Amino acid sequence: MNILVINCGSSSLKYQLIDMNGEKVLAKGLVERIGIEGSRIKHDTTGKERVIIEEPMKDHKRALELVLEAIIDEKYGAIKSMDEIGAVGHRVVHGGEDFANSVIIDEEVMAALERNIDLAPLHNPPNIMGIEACQELMPDTPMVAVFDTAFHQTIPADNYIYPLPYEYYEKYKIRRYGFHGTSHKYVSQRAAEILGKDIKDLKIVTAHLGNGSSVTAVKGGKSIDTSMGFTPLEGLTMGTRSGDIDPAIIPFLMEKEGLTFEEVNNMLNKKSGVLGISGVSSDFRDLEIAAEEGNERAKLALDIFANRVRKYIAAYAAQMCGIDVLVFTAGIGENSASMRELICNGLEFLNIVIDKELNNVRGEEAIVSKNIGGVTIMVIPTNEELMIARDTLELVQNR
């Protein structure tokens, strides 16, 4: 069966068409500037040259129409007709407490997505628009929603309840939700496969490190804690997000700087993190270059990032009463050998010892720990699209 995976942003759309017989990517692409002048599609069909399609796209429906036309185009398409698409898997950022697993989309699911807009006002509306557009264009094709938050619904209450008056959890569902769940689920399962072990017997810490970053404790295949919280702002220092700070800083800055809440919120989400510390960039590649050239604030930003990741790894090892596997994934985790080494330095007391030579890898699956019987350190490129396709196939076949 061919599965079309859709990931809708407010003005963008990523897609992959995957043949689940062998899990081969047939086509993939990126739609940019939906509803904005200069909209275009970068479309790649396996074995053919990239095509750039520049055409006005007033909304997500028009964008998806053009994506489907590209997929079945006689010259640069991957299949002959839309009848060859067996199902569509949609990435949805927030499922709240309604969904602990991926689900086939029906009217009740759509109503729940609408209810959860308050929890993800920037992400859920475009996710919903993408689903509605696909339903209109492909009314007879089954659709599945795969949630970033679902994998973390196994976190116990003593890890997800915040120490606020309990009524706010009851009234507004203020709690830790966690994000990047599809990625954490994929790499933890892949780690067990590579090692030839039953995931139920493993204590794994997964570090999804990119411009947005999170660390998750996976015990017996289930998420029991994660660094992101009610929103993706909590946890690690990130590209532009502050991560954990003293909440009293917010009213302090509002008073001292005369800032509105919206201005402080924008600062914490878009002007903080390693960008705010370094004053150089939110791109870790730029920071590494600047640090090598002697920029002390760039070096400080990298040290702070590594220190935060290190703290969470150690905390989750304590929570699970041990750690068997540490997995690095996402842009930084997969590609920055120096950051992986910096994070692991100081964790030797947990038998986390990285091998400099083995660690010299980028973007490929590898075991990078010293062979001393300690924690297995792994690099595993994430594949959220494949995870979405797998969940979609399983649900459609078993319905």
C-alpha positions in Angstrom: 0.0 0.0 0.0 1.1 3.5 -0.8 0.7 6.0 2.1 0.8 9.7 1.7 2.1 11.5 4.7 1.1 15.2 5.2 2.6 17.7 7.6 0.8 21.1 7.4 2.2 24.3 8.9 0.5 27.7 8.8 2.1 28.6 5.4 3.9 25.4 4.5 3.3 21.8 3.8 5.7 18.8 3.8 4.7 15.5 2.2 6.1 12.1 1.4 4.6 9.2 -0.6 5.8 5.9 0.8 5.4 2.4 -0.6 5.0 0.4 2.5 6.0 -2.8 0.7 9.7 -2.3 1.6 9.0 1.2 3.1 10.5 3.0 0.1 10.0 6.8 -0.4 8.5 7.2 -3.9 8.2 11.0 -3.8 8.6 13.9 -1.3 8.4 17.6 -1.3 7.9 20.9 0.4 5.3 23.6 -0.3 6.3 27.1 0.8 4.5 30.4 1.2 0.9 29.1 1.1 -1.4 32.2 1.0 1.6 34.4 0.4 3.0 35.8 -2.9 5.8 33.6 -4.3 4.3 30.2 -3.3 6.1 27.2 -4.8 6.6 23.5 -4.5 9.9 21.7 -4.4 9.0 18.2 -5.6 11.3 15.2 -5.7 10.4 11.8 -7.2 12.9 9.1 -6.5 15.1 8.5 -9.5 14.1 11.8 -11.2 15.3 15.3 -11.2 13.8 17.9 -8.7 11.0 20.0 -10.1 10.1 23.5 -8.8 6.5 24.4 -9.3 5.7 28.1 -9.0 2.1 28.9 -8.9 -0.3 30.9 -6.6 -1.7 28.9 -3.7 -4.4 30.9 -1.8 -5.0 28.1 0.7 -4.0 24.6 1.8 -6.7 23.0 -0.5 -5.0 24.6 -3.6 -1.6 23.5 -2.3 -2.7 19.9 -1.9 -4.4 19.9 -5.3 -1.0 20.9 -6.9 0.9 18.3 -4.7 -1.5 15.5 -5.9 -1.1 16.7 -9.5 2.7 16.5 -9.1 2.6 13.0 -7.6 0.6 11.7 -10.6 2.2 13.8 -13.3 3.2 11.8 -16.4 6.7 13.3 -16.6 7.8 13.8 -12.9 5.2 11.9 -10.9 5.7 8.7 -8.9 2.3 7.0 -9.6 -0.3 6.9 -12.4 -3.4 7.9 -10.5 -4.7 8.9 -7.0 -6.3 5.5 -6.8 -2.9 4.2 -5.9 -2.9 6.1 -2.6 -4.3 3.7 -0.1 -4.4 6.1 2.9 -3.2 9.5 4.2 -1.4 10.0 7.5 -1.5 13.5 9.0 0.9 14.8 11.5 -1.1 16.6 14.3 0.8 18.5 16.9 -1.6 18.3 19.9 -4.1 15.6 20.9 -4.4 16.8 24.4 -5.6 14.1 26.8 -8.1 12.8 24.1 -5.6 10.6 22.3 -2.9 8.2 23.6 -2.5 6.6 20.1 -2.9 7.4 16.5 -6.5 7.2 15.2 -8.6 7.0 12.1 -10.1 10.4 11.5 -13.9 10.8 11.8 -16.2 13.5 12.9 -15.5 12.9 16.6 -11.8 13.1 16.1 -12.2 16.4 14.2 -14.3 17.8 17.0 -11.6 16.8 19.5 -8.9 18.6 17.4 -11.1 21.7 17.4 -11.4 21.5 21.3 -7.6 21.3 21.6 -6.9 24.4 19.5 -6.4 26.4 22.8 -3.5 24.0 23.6 -1.7 24.5 20.3 -3.1 27.7 18.7 -0.3 28.0 16.1 -0.1 24.4 15.1 -3.5 22.6 15.3 -5.4 25.0 13.0 -3.2 24.4 10.0 -3.2 20.6 10.8 -7.0 20.8 10.7 -6.9 22.7 7.4 -4.7 20.1 5.8 -7.1 17.3 7.0 -10.2 19.1 5.7 -8.5 19.8 2.3 -7.5 16.2 1.9 -11.0 15.0 2.9 -12.5 17.2 0.2 -10.0 16.2 -2.5 -9.9 12.5 -1.5 -13.3 11.7 0.1 -13.1 7.9 -0.2 -9.5 7.6 1.1 -9.0 6.7 4.8 -7.3 9.4 6.9 -5.3 8.9 10.1 -4.1 11.4 12.7 -0.7 10.8 14.3 -0.1 13.1 17.3 3.2 14.5 18.6 1.8 14.3 22.1 0.4 10.7 22.0 3.6 8.9 22.8 3.9 10.8 26.1 0.4 10.0 27.3 2.0 7.1 29.3 3.8 9.6 31.5 2.5 9.0 35.1 0.7 11.8 37.0 3.6 12.5 39.3 5.5 13.6 36.3 2.8 15.4 34.3 1.0 17.3 37.1 2.4 20.8 37.8 2.6 22.1 41.4 -0.2 24.6 40.8 -3.6 24.7 42.4 -5.1 21.4 41.2 -8.3 23.2 39.9 -6.3 24.6 37.0 -5.6 21.1 35.8 -9.3 20.2 36.2 -10.5 23.3 34.5 -8.0 23.9 31.7 -6.0 20.6 31.5 -2.7 22.4 32.4 -0.2 19.6 32.6 2.9 18.3 30.9 2.1 17.0 27.4 5.5 16.7 25.8 6.3 17.0 22.0 8.5 15.3 19.4 6.7 12.1 20.5 6.7 10.5 17.0 10.5 11.0 16.8 11.2 9.7 20.3 9.0 6.6 19.6 10.7 5.9 16.3 14.3 6.1 17.5 13.7 4.2 20.7 12.1 1.4 18.7 14.8 1.5 16.1 17.5 1.3 18.9 16.0 -1.9 20.2 15.8 -3.3 16.7 19.5 -2.5 16.0 20.6 -4.0 19.3 18.4 -7.1 18.7 16.7 -6.6 22.1 13.2 -6.5 23.3 12.4 -2.8 24.0 10.4 -3.9 27.1 13.7 -4.9 28.7 15.5 -1.6 28.0 15.9 1.8 29.7 16.5 4.3 27.0 17.1 8.1 27.0 16.3 9.7 23.6 17.8 13.1 22.9 16.0 14.9 20.0 18.3 17.8 19.5 17.6 20.4 16.8 16.4 24.0 16.8 13.7 22.7 19.0 15.0 20.1 21.4 13.7 17.6 23.9 14.9 14.6 26.0 12.7 11.7 26.9 12.9 8.8 29.3 11.7 5.6 27.6 11.3 2.7 30.0 10.1 -0.6 28.6 9.1 1.1 25.4 6.9 3.7 27.1 7.6 7.4 27.7 7.7 8.1 31.5 9.0 11.6 31.4 10.0 14.3 28.8 11.6 17.7 29.0 9.0 19.7 27.0 5.9 20.5 29.0 2.5 22.3 28.6 4.1 23.9 25.6 7.4 23.3 23.6 8.9 26.3 25.6 9.8 24.2 28.7 12.9 22.1 29.1 16.2 22.4 27.3 17.8 25.7 26.1 17.0 25.7 22.4 17.7 27.7 19.2 15.5 30.6 20.1 13.5 29.2 23.1 14.6 29.8 26.6 13.7 26.5 28.1 13.5 26.3 31.9 13.7 29.6 33.7 12.5 31.0 37.0 8.9 32.1 36.2 9.4 35.2 38.4 11.7 36.6 35.7 8.6 37.3 33.5 6.8 39.9 35.8 10.3 41.3 36.7 11.1 42.0 33.1 7.6 43.3 32.4 8.1 45.9 35.2 11.7 46.8 34.5 11.5 47.0 30.7 7.9 48.1 30.4 7.1 45.0 28.3 3.7 43.6 27.5 3.0 39.9 28.1 3.0 39.4 24.3 6.4 41.0 24.0 7.8 38.8 26.8 6.2 35.7 25.3 7.8 36.6 21.9 11.2 37.1 23.6 11.1 33.8 25.4 10.1 31.9 22.2 11.9 33.7 19.4 14.8 35.8 20.9 16.2 33.6 23.7 18.0 30.3 23.8 21.4 30.1 22.2 20.5 33.0 19.9 19.9 35.2 23.0 23.0 34.1 24.8 25.4 34.3 21.9 24.0 37.2 20.0 25.3 35.4 16.9 22.8 32.9 15.6 20.2 30.2 16.5 22.1 27.8 14.1 24.5 25.6 16.0 26.8 25.3 13.0 27.3 29.1 13.1 27.9 28.9 16.8 30.5 26.2 16.5 32.4 28.3 13.9 32.2 31.4 16.0 33.4 29.6 19.1 36.4 28.2 17.2 37.2 31.8 16.2 37.3 32.8 19.9 33.7 34.2 20.4 33.2 33.6 24.1 29.5 34.1 24.1 29.1 31.5 21.3 31.1 29.1 23.4 29.0 29.9 26.4 25.8 29.2 24.5 27.1 25.8 23.4 28.2 24.9 26.9 24.8 25.9 28.4 23.0 23.8 25.8 25.2 20.8 26.5 24.9 21.3 30.3 21.1 21.3 30.1 21.0 18.1 28.0 23.5 16.5 30.4 21.3 17.3 33.4 18.2 15.8 31.8 20.0 12.6 30.8 21.3 12.1 34.4 17.9 12.9 35.9 16.1 10.4 33.7 18.7 7.8 34.4 17.9 8.4 38.1 14.2 8.2 37.4 14.5 4.8 35.6 17.0 3.5 38.2 19.5 3.1 35.4 20.1 3.5 31.7 21.0 1.0 29.0 20.9 3.2 25.8 21.4 6.8 25.0 20.2 7.9 21.6 21.0 11.1 19.8 18.8 12.2 16.9 17.5 15.2 14.9 19.7 17.9 13.2 22.2 18.5 16.0 22.0 15.0 17.5 22.6 13.3 14.1 25.2 15.7 12.7 27.3 17.3 15.4 30.0 15.0 16.8 31.5 17.8 18.9 28.1 18.4 20.6 27.6 14.7 21.3 31.0 14.6 22.9 30.5 17.7 24.9 27.2 16.4 26.3 28.7 13.0 27.2 31.7 14.5 28.9 30.9 14.4 32.6 28.5 11.4 32.4 31.2 8.8 32.9 29.9 8.1 36.4 26.8 6.6 34.6 29.1 4.5 32.4 28.3 6.8 29.5 31.6 6.9 27.6 31.8 8.1 24.0 34.5 6.9 21.6 36.0 9.8 19.7 36.8 7.8 16.6 33.4 6.0 16.4 31.7 9.3 17.1 33.1 10.8 13.9 29.8 10.2 12.0 27.1 12.4 10.5 23.5 11.5 9.6 23.8 7.7 9.8 23.0 5.0 12.2 26.0 4.2 14.4 27.0 3.0 17.8 29.5 5.5 19.2 30.2 4.3 22.7 33.4 2.7 24.0 33.1 -1.1 24.3 33.5 -1.3 28.0 30.2 -2.9 29.0 28.6 0.5 29.8 25.7 2.4 28.3 25.3 2.0 24.5 25.4 5.4 22.9 23.8 5.5 19.5 23.2 8.0 16.6 19.9 7.3 14.9 18.5 9.6 12.2 14.8 10.2 13.0 12.1 9.3 10.5 8.8 10.8 11.7 7.3 10.4 8.3 7.9 6.6 8.3 6.5 6.4 11.8 3.4 8.2 10.7 3.1 5.9 7.7 3.5 2.7 9.8 0.8 3.8 12.2 -1.5 4.7 9.3 -1.0 1.3 7.6 -1.6 -0.6 10.8 -4.8 1.3 11.6 -6.2 1.1 8.1 -5.4 -2.7 7.8 -7.0 -3.5 11.1 -10.1 -1.4 10.9 
